[in-house]
Amino acid sequence: MTSSFTPAKKYRSRLRLGRSGPSGSGKTFSALAIASGMGEKIAVIDTEHGSAAMYADRFQFDVLELDSLDPRKYVESIQAAEQAGYDVLVIDSLSHAWSGKDGALEQVDRAAARSRAQNTFAAWREVTPLQNRLVDAITGARLHVICTLRAKTEYVLENQNGKQVPRKVGMAPVQRDLIEYEFSVYGEIDAGHNLLITKSRIESLQDAFVEKPDQRLGAQLISWLAGEEPPERASPQNGHAAGAPPALADDIAALLRAWHAKEPQAASAYVGVLLASYPYARCENGRFSPARLIEADAGQVLALLKESLAGKSRTESLREQMPFEPDAEEVDEPEHAQA
């Protein structure tokens, strides 16, 4: 099939706004203020121990407090906000998916501890897909997303009336390097609650200095995001999710059945690992569906299954070969797997 270029059009788009700042800069309050200017139905993912709820008398929103800061929990919450039909989602804070309890850095340490070599470099092979999946969930969400990020804090000395006075400043955001590139608009909030835009696809906001951003900035963003209705995304066909080729999903299902016929106990244990490692790979009845795996993961699972059927991979070592650290969970038998 020959590829062809078409005239570019500006379609209606959704905001991806990132803002970092030191403690006390007003990240949560300003995020809620901007969101209020962008839509009526606002959801908040709160990882800051209920800090968003302190502003419930100023703004109307629904909140979800996460008990685990695993990037997969963030992804599930983003998807839940989409399905519930919210206009705007505030993630407060995205930093915890990196450095919080069960966050990426903690998972790297766990993966390294499990390996014989105690190698954190190799452990990133397990954790990087989690981080990438979270970024994809944010950039692909069907609602506006506003993220707050903590900033590494430093103090500088300033001369005030002949005296050296320390002032708190925010440095790099607490997240993976270059996270700023994932947002359509990104800025830094200072201790005076002002926002300096350091990256923007909106010409009028490039290098802008916004004093105490509020609903007016949200309304300005909505105006710029307007455009033609975008074409519908391709929907999954024949029960297979977009991203996992139907043939690959069918192959996985067939291998699971073959392995179960050969070694029922080992196959059941492996499906348990799959279910725990891919919490989104489920049908409504809670059973594992290989069609829900994304292509990259489906390829790895298929390769592991082929090794197991050939007798090249010991069942007890499968858990270590999975790309993610699984949690203990009861699972269905693999004969229920659906293609």
GUKEZA-677765 format. One record per residue (C-alpha): x, y, z. Coordinates in pm, 1 decimal. Each point is the difference from the previous one (the first is absolute). Layout:
// residues N
@c1->X; c2->Y; c3->Z
...
//
This chain:
// residues 339
@c1->0.0; c2->0.0; c3->0.0
@c1->141.8; c2->337.1; c3->-105.0
@c1->10.0; c2->274.0; c3->261.4
@c1->-136.7; c2->338.8; c3->-101.0
@c1->18.9; c2->345.3; c3->153.2
@c1->-313.7; c2->208.2; c3->59.7
@c1->-49.3; c2->369.2; c3->81.7
@c1->52.9; c2->71.9; c3->369.4
@c1->-303.1; c2->105.8; c3->204.6
@c1->-31.0; c2->132.5; c3->349.7
@c1->-235.8; c2->-228.5; c3->185.6
@c1->-153.8; c2->59.8; c3->338.1
@c1->253.8; c2->-129.0; c3->249.1
@c1->33.5; c2->-69.0; c3->369.8
@c1->238.5; c2->171.8; c3->232.7
@c1->306.5; c2->-166.5; c3->150.1
@c1->123.5; c2->252.1; c3->256.0
@c1->293.6; c2->-62.9; c3->232.9
@c1->106.1; c2->234.3; c3->280.2
@c1->277.6; c2->-48.3; c3->251.3
@c1->82.3; c2->199.8; c3->309.6
@c1->144.8; c2->-14.2; c3->349.6
@c1->-201.9; c2->-61.7; c3->315.1
@c1->-246.5; c2->281.2; c3->67.6
@c1->-3.1; c2->136.6; c3->-354.3
@c1->-371.2; c2->-73.0; c3->-47.0
@c1->15.2; c2->-292.1; c3->-243.2
@c1->-324.8; c2->-161.8; c3->113.9
@c1->-203.4; c2->320.2; c3->34.7
@c1->102.5; c2->141.0; c3->-337.6
@c1->-62.6; c2->-335.4; c3->-170.1
@c1->-356.7; c2->-1.1; c3->131.8
@c1->-45.6; c2->364.3; c3->-98.6
@c1->116.9; c2->-61.0; c3->-357.5
@c1->-212.2; c2->-316.5; c3->-24.7
@c1->-309.0; c2->193.7; c3->111.3
@c1->40.4; c2->226.3; c3->-300.8
@c1->13.1; c2->-296.6; c3->-235.9
@c1->-299.5; c2->-210.9; c3->91.4
@c1->-271.1; c2->-80.5; c3->252.9
@c1->79.1; c2->-363.9; c3->76.2
@c1->339.4; c2->-13.1; c3->170.6
@c1->173.4; c2->-307.0; c3->144.9
@c1->309.6; c2->2.0; c3->219.2
@c1->245.7; c2->-283.6; c3->59.1
@c1->136.9; c2->95.5; c3->341.9
@c1->328.4; c2->-146.5; c3->122.2
@c1->68.5; c2->289.8; c3->236.9
@c1->-189.9; c2->-139.5; c3->300.3
@c1->-325.8; c2->182.4; c3->-63.9
@c1->144.8; c2->342.7; c3->-76.3
@c1->-243.0; c2->58.2; c3->-287.8
@c1->-302.6; c2->-47.0; c3->227.4
@c1->110.7; c2->304.2; c3->198.3
@c1->-125.4; c2->211.3; c3->-292.8
@c1->-338.8; c2->-171.6; c3->-30.5
@c1->-165.4; c2->319.6; c3->124.9
@c1->151.6; c2->193.0; c3->-292.1
@c1->-37.6; c2->-244.1; c3->-288.6
@c1->-232.9; c2->-283.2; c3->-96.2
@c1->174.7; c2->-327.2; c3->-80.6
@c1->8.7; c2->-372.2; c3->71.6
@c1->309.8; c2->-153.6; c3->153.4
@c1->172.0; c2->-338.3; c3->1.7
@c1->275.3; c2->-57.3; c3->255.5
@c1->250.0; c2->-270.6; c3->-96.4
@c1->126.5; c2->-240.9; c3->264.5
@c1->274.5; c2->-127.0; c3->-231.2
@c1->206.1; c2->225.3; c3->-227.6
@c1->79.8; c2->-272.9; c3->-250.6
@c1->-9.6; c2->151.9; c3->-353.0
@c1->-257.3; c2->-267.3; c3->-88.9
@c1->-234.7; c2->144.9; c3->262.3
@c1->32.9; c2->338.1; c3->-167.5
@c1->-84.0; c2->-155.2; c3->-336.7
@c1->-308.2; c2->-171.5; c3->140.9
@c1->-115.2; c2->326.8; c3->159.3
@c1->48.3; c2->197.2; c3->-322.2
@c1->-205.1; c2->-257.7; c3->-187.2
@c1->-269.9; c2->14.9; c3->268.6
@c1->-21.9; c2->379.6; c3->-36.9
@c1->-37.0; c2->-39.2; c3->-376.5
@c1->-275.8; c2->-256.8; c3->34.0
@c1->-186.2; c2->213.6; c3->254.1
@c1->-15.7; c2->287.0; c3->-250.0
@c1->195.5; c2->267.0; c3->188.3
@c1->104.4; c2->313.8; c3->-188.6
@c1->327.4; c2->57.0; c3->184.6
@c1->228.5; c2->-224.3; c3->204.5
@c1->248.3; c2->143.7; c3->248.6
@c1->284.1; c2->-234.2; c3->99.6
@c1->138.6; c2->128.1; c3->329.9
@c1->279.8; c2->-108.0; c3->-0.7
@c1->168.3; c2->-175.7; c3->-290.4
@c1->326.9; c2->-0.7; c3->195.0
@c1->-119.1; c2->-280.1; c3->227.4
@c1->-25.3; c2->-243.3; c3->-292.9
@c1->376.4; c2->43.3; c3->-19.6
@c1->117.8; c2->31.0; c3->360.2
@c1->-294.3; c2->-99.1; c3->218.7
@c1->-108.4; c2->-324.4; c3->164.7
@c1->-5.3; c2->-271.5; c3->-269.9
@c1->121.0; c2->262.5; c3->-248.2
@c1->248.6; c2->-62.7; c3->-280.4
@c1->316.0; c2->49.2; c3->207.2
@c1->-123.4; c2->-232.3; c3->274.0
@c1->-90.1; c2->-264.0; c3->-257.5
@c1->347.9; c2->22.7; c3->-152.9
@c1->148.1; c2->-70.6; c3->343.0
@c1->-228.2; c2->-301.1; c3->43.3
@c1->81.1; c2->-136.8; c3->-344.4
@c1->372.8; c2->39.2; c3->63.7
@c1->-33.2; c2->-178.3; c3->335.5
@c1->-171.3; c2->-295.0; c3->-170.6
@c1->269.5; c2->-39.1; c3->-263.2
@c1->312.1; c2->-202.1; c3->65.5
@c1->226.2; c2->280.7; c3->-120.3
@c1->-174.8; c2->265.4; c3->213.2
@c1->19.2; c2->216.9; c3->-312.4
@c1->-217.5; c2->312.9; c3->-7.8
@c1->86.6; c2->58.7; c3->-366.0
@c1->-165.9; c2->-327.5; c3->-97.0
@c1->-289.7; c2->77.1; c3->236.9
@c1->-94.6; c2->302.0; c3->-211.1
@c1->-95.4; c2->-243.6; c3->-275.4
@c1->-292.4; c2->-99.2; c3->221.0
@c1->-98.4; c2->346.2; c3->118.5
@c1->43.4; c2->214.0; c3->-312.1
@c1->-309.3; c2->-154.8; c3->-168.3
@c1->-206.3; c2->104.6; c3->304.4
@c1->122.0; c2->357.4; c3->-29.5
@c1->-63.4; c2->4.5; c3->-374.4
@c1->-348.9; c2->-135.0; c3->48.0
@c1->-79.7; c2->276.4; c3->247.7
@c1->125.6; c2->267.9; c3->-239.6
@c1->-205.9; c2->-154.7; c3->-281.2
@c1->-310.0; c2->-0.8; c3->221.3
@c1->43.6; c2->372.7; c3->70.4
@c1->74.5; c2->106.1; c3->-356.6
@c1->-274.6; c2->-219.2; c3->-146.0
@c1->-275.1; c2->71.0; c3->253.7
@c1->-334.0; c2->120.1; c3->-137.2
@c1->-24.6; c2->289.2; c3->241.9
@c1->213.9; c2->295.4; c3->103.3
@c1->281.3; c2->-97.6; c3->237.0
@c1->177.1; c2->236.0; c3->240.6
@c1->297.1; c2->-144.2; c3->189.9
@c1->176.0; c2->146.1; c3->300.7
@c1->360.9; c2->-98.0; c3->64.0
@c1->217.7; c2->62.2; c3->298.4
@c1->320.6; c2->189.4; c3->-70.1
@c1->335.9; c2->-68.9; c3->152.7
@c1->42.4; c2->289.3; c3->239.4
@c1->301.3; c2->220.2; c3->45.3
@c1->62.0; c2->326.5; c3->184.1
@c1->173.2; c2->303.3; c3->-146.1
@c1->118.4; c2->311.9; c3->183.8
@c1->-137.8; c2->336.5; c3->-107.5
@c1->98.9; c2->347.4; c3->110.2
@c1->-292.4; c2->176.0; c3->167.7
@c1->67.9; c2->335.3; c3->165.6
@c1->366.1; c2->-88.0; c3->37.5
@c1->-68.2; c2->-341.1; c3->153.9
@c1->44.0; c2->-344.7; c3->-152.6
@c1->-342.3; c2->-169.6; c3->13.7
@c1->-56.7; c2->-362.4; c3->-105.7
@c1->-271.3; c2->-64.0; c3->-259.5
@c1->-141.3; c2->-343.3; c3->-89.0
@c1->6.9; c2->-85.6; c3->-369.1
@c1->-115.2; c2->-304.6; c3->-193.6
@c1->243.3; c2->-183.1; c3->-223.4
@c1->-58.9; c2->-310.3; c3->-216.3
@c1->-332.3; c2->-187.2; c3->40.1
@c1->-4.2; c2->-322.7; c3->201.3
@c1->-69.8; c2->-240.0; c3->-284.3
@c1->191.2; c2->-173.7; c3->-272.9
@c1->232.5; c2->225.3; c3->-198.8
@c1->-159.9; c2->186.6; c3->-291.9
@c1->-357.0; c2->-53.7; c3->121.5
@c1->-66.8; c2->360.7; c3->-107.0
@c1->1.6; c2->-108.6; c3->-364.0
@c1->-319.8; c2->-199.6; c3->51.0
@c1->-216.8; c2->306.5; c3->68.6
@c1->-150.0; c2->247.9; c3->-243.8
@c1->53.5; c2->273.6; c3->261.0
@c1->251.7; c2->-14.4; c3->283.3
@c1->95.4; c2->255.4; c3->261.6
@c1->163.1; c2->65.2; c3->335.3
@c1->-178.4; c2->151.5; c3->300.5
@c1->202.3; c2->218.1; c3->232.7
@c1->-39.5; c2->69.1; c3->371.5
@c1->-216.9; c2->301.2; c3->-86.3
@c1->-254.8; c2->-230.7; c3->-172.8
@c1->87.0; c2->133.6; c3->-346.4
@c1->35.6; c2->-224.1; c3->-305.2
@c1->283.7; c2->33.4; c3->-250.3
@c1->-78.1; c2->-188.1; c3->-321.8
@c1->318.6; c2->-171.4; c3->-117.4
@c1->-155.6; c2->-206.5; c3->-281.1
@c1->-316.1; c2->66.8; c3->-195.5
@c1->-156.4; c2->-96.1; c3->-329.2
@c1->-226.5; c2->301.0; c3->47.1
@c1->174.0; c2->297.8; c3->-157.4
@c1->-157.3; c2->257.4; c3->231.6
@c1->126.8; c2->-188.0; c3->307.2
@c1->359.4; c2->-54.7; c3->-107.5
@c1->230.8; c2->131.5; c3->274.5
@c1->-304.6; c2->153.9; c3->169.3
@c1->4.0; c2->105.0; c3->364.9
@c1->-344.4; c2->-57.5; c3->151.9
@c1->-69.8; c2->158.7; c3->336.7
@c1->-191.4; c2->-240.3; c3->225.0
@c1->-160.4; c2->-207.1; c3->-278.8
@c1->-374.0; c2->-55.0; c3->37.6
@c1->-318.1; c2->-74.3; c3->-198.1
@c1->90.6; c2->264.6; c3->-258.5
@c1->302.7; c2->-200.5; c3->-109.6
@c1->-221.8; c2->-307.9; c3->-30.6
@c1->-243.0; c2->189.9; c3->-224.0
@c1->291.1; c2->123.0; c3->-213.7
@c1->124.8; c2->-355.6; c3->-41.0
@c1->-345.3; c2->-124.6; c3->-101.1
@c1->-19.1; c2->268.1; c3->-267.8
@c1->331.6; c2->-107.6; c3->-150.5
@c1->-89.6; c2->-369.9; c3->10.4
@c1->-309.1; c2->55.8; c3->-217.1
@c1->-5.5; c2->-139.2; c3->-353.9
@c1->-172.4; c2->-246.3; c3->-228.0
@c1->-132.5; c2->-318.6; c3->151.9
@c1->280.8; c2->-256.5; c3->-19.8
@c1->-58.0; c2->-326.2; c3->-189.3
@c1->-98.9; c2->-295.8; c3->212.5
@c1->273.3; c2->-234.0; c3->111.1
@c1->-1.9; c2->-343.2; c3->-150.1
@c1->-198.6; c2->-233.2; c3->224.4
@c1->106.7; c2->-349.1; c3->92.0
@c1->-148.7; c2->-266.0; c3->-226.4
@c1->-100.1; c2->-360.4; c3->59.2
@c1->47.5; c2->43.4; c3->374.6
@c1->368.4; c2->87.7; c3->-29.5
@c1->131.7; c2->315.6; c3->158.8
@c1->184.9; c2->258.2; c3->-207.6
@c1->374.7; c2->-53.8; c3->24.1
@c1->-2.4; c2->-379.1; c3->35.9
@c1->-25.0; c2->-160.2; c3->-346.5
@c1->-282.2; c2->-258.1; c3->-7.9
@c1->233.9; c2->-268.6; c3->-133.5
@c1->241.7; c2->52.9; c3->287.7
@c1->-280.5; c2->-13.5; c3->256.8
@c1->-135.8; c2->-317.9; c3->-159.0
@c1->345.3; c2->-156.9; c3->13.9
@c1->28.1; c2->76.7; c3->370.8
@c1->-342.0; c2->-150.8; c3->70.4
@c1->86.9; c2->-313.8; c3->-199.4
@c1->330.1; c2->-44.5; c3->182.5
@c1->-169.4; c2->42.0; c3->336.8
@c1->-245.5; c2->-276.9; c3->-89.0
@c1->277.6; c2->-226.7; c3->-126.8
@c1->210.2; c2->58.0; c3->308.3
@c1->-297.2; c2->-61.9; c3->228.2
@c1->-61.2; c2->-333.7; c3->-169.0
@c1->366.4; c2->-90.5; c3->54.5
@c1->62.7; c2->147.3; c3->347.5
@c1->-321.9; c2->126.8; c3->163.5
@c1->160.4; c2->112.4; c3->325.4
@c1->289.2; c2->184.1; c3->-164.3
@c1->-228.1; c2->166.3; c3->-253.6
@c1->-238.2; c2->114.7; c3->271.6
@c1->288.6; c2->151.6; c3->194.3
@c1->120.6; c2->187.8; c3->-305.8
@c1->-343.8; c2->145.1; c3->-71.9
@c1->5.7; c2->118.6; c3->360.4
@c1->316.9; c2->192.3; c3->-74.6
@c1->-157.5; c2->145.2; c3->-314.8
@c1->-309.9; c2->116.1; c3->184.1
@c1->203.9; c2->162.3; c3->274.6
@c1->245.6; c2->164.0; c3->-238.8
@c1->-264.3; c2->129.4; c3->-239.1
@c1->-293.2; c2->118.0; c3->214.0
@c1->-158.1; c2->162.3; c3->-305.9
@c1->9.2; c2->-326.9; c3->-199.4
@c1->-341.8; c2->-116.4; c3->110.7
@c1->-347.1; c2->-57.7; c3->-133.0
@c1->-305.9; c2->117.6; c3->191.8
@c1->-25.9; c2->-338.7; c3->168.7
@c1->348.4; c2->46.2; c3->144.5
@c1->166.3; c2->-267.7; c3->-210.1
@c1->323.0; c2->46.6; c3->-185.3
@c1->-30.1; c2->109.2; c3->-361.6
@c1->324.5; c2->-2.2; c3->-200.9
@c1->-168.1; c2->227.0; c3->-253.8
@c1->31.4; c2->283.3; c3->251.4
@c1->381.2; c2->-7.9; c3->7.8
@c1->176.6; c2->278.4; c3->-183.8
@c1->215.7; c2->-116.6; c3->-288.1
@c1->341.6; c2->28.0; c3->168.7
@c1->-109.0; c2->-196.7; c3->306.2
@c1->-193.1; c2->-253.7; c3->-204.6
@c1->316.0; c2->-78.8; c3->-194.4
@c1->196.4; c2->-63.9; c3->319.2
@c1->-274.7; c2->-216.6; c3->149.0
@c1->-20.9; c2->-199.7; c3->-322.9
@c1->374.9; c2->-60.5; c3->2.0
@c1->-5.3; c2->-119.0; c3->362.4
@c1->-287.4; c2->-237.9; c3->-69.6
@c1->182.6; c2->-150.5; c3->-296.4
@c1->309.0; c2->-56.3; c3->217.5
@c1->-212.2; c2->-163.4; c3->269.4
@c1->-169.7; c2->-237.8; c3->-242.7
@c1->341.1; c2->-91.6; c3->-140.4
@c1->122.6; c2->-76.1; c3->351.8
@c1->262.2; c2->275.8; c3->-7.6
@c1->-143.4; c2->210.0; c3->280.9
@c1->-65.7; c2->-125.8; c3->353.3
@c1->-341.2; c2->91.3; c3->137.7
@c1->142.0; c2->135.0; c3->327.4
@c1->216.0; c2->248.7; c3->-191.6
@c1->-284.7; c2->145.8; c3->-206.6
@c1->-86.9; c2->258.2; c3->264.1
@c1->352.4; c2->143.0; c3->-24.4
@c1->-25.4; c2->24.6; c3->-379.4
@c1->-320.4; c2->202.5; c3->0.0
@c1->44.3; c2->365.4; c3->-96.3
@c1->-178.8; c2->119.7; c3->314.3
@c1->-1.5; c2->-95.0; c3->364.4
@c1->-325.9; c2->-190.3; c3->63.7
@c1->-211.9; c2->19.8; c3->311.5
@c1->-151.5; c2->-307.9; c3->162.6
@c1->-346.7; c2->-57.2; c3->-136.4
@c1->-243.6; c2->-285.9; c3->-49.8
@c1->-59.9; c2->-83.5; c3->-366.2
@c1->-214.9; c2->-206.8; c3->-230.3
@c1->117.7; c2->-314.8; c3->-174.8
@c1->154.1; c2->62.1; c3->-343.4
@c1->-263.2; c2->-198.2; c3->-185.8
@c1->-219.3; c2->308.1; c3->54.5
@c1->243.6; c2->221.1; c3->-193.9
@c1->-176.1; c2->175.6; c3->-284.3
@c1->146.9; c2->106.1; c3->-332.7
//
